[in-house]
C-alpha cells in the first residue's frame, strides 16, 4: 500500500515539474557556443579581405574549452583594425554588445591569394622590365614579407637595383629609379676633351639610369661609341 502511494505521489510530482533534464543540460543552455564565436571571426576576416581578384582562406584555431561565456542575446560583433598588417596568423576580437557582454580574442590562420608578378628568367641589376620578362601567378601574399608587384604599371620604366632569380616574386624593393635613357631614344652625345665640349645627336642602343654605361650610334657618322648616361636624354662619350 505504501509503495503504491509513493508511486502516485511521484507521478503527481512529475506532472507538476515535468520530465527531469539530463545531467549537464542546464550548463549547456547557459553557455555561448564557442563554435559560433569562431565562425563569426572567420566570416569577419573573409569579408575584410574580400576583393576582386583575391581568394581568401581562413581557419580559426581551437578556443580554450574551459572558457564559459554567457549566451549573447545580440548579434556578435567582430573588431578588426583597418590598418592591421596582413599576416598568416591574425587575431580577431569577437564582442557581445549587450550590457553584461564579453570580448574574446580568436586566433586565426589566414591565406590571401593574389596575382603577383614573377620573373620568367634570371634578371640582372640595371635591367629594365618588359612584359616578356614576367608573368602573373597566384601566390599567398601573407608570406611575401618584402611585398609584391601586381602589374607592369607599377614598374613604369624603372630598372632593377639587384638581380632577380627566375621564378622569384618581384618586390618593390628591387626597383630603382626610372630609366633616364631607353634603347631607341634619340639622345644628345657630349664629348669633352681638354676643356672643349662637342655635342652631336645619336640613338641609344641600350637603356640605363644615371651612371649606366651603354652604346650609342652617332646619327651623322653612323659610328657606335661607348657612353655613360648623365641626365635624361644626355650621354657622355667615353674615351
Secondary structure, 3 states (H helix, E strand, C coil): CHHHHHHHHHHHHHHHHCCCCCCCHHHHHCCCCHHHHHHHHHHHHHHHHCCCCCEEEEEECCCCCCCCCCCCCCCCEEECCCCCCCCCEEEEEEECCCCCCCEEEEEEEEEEEEEEEEECCCECCCCECCHHHEEEEEEEHHHCCCCCCCCHHHCCCEEECCCECCCCECCHHHEEEECCECCCCEEEEEEEECCEEEEEEEEECCCECCCCEEEEEECCCCCEEEEEEEECCEEEECC
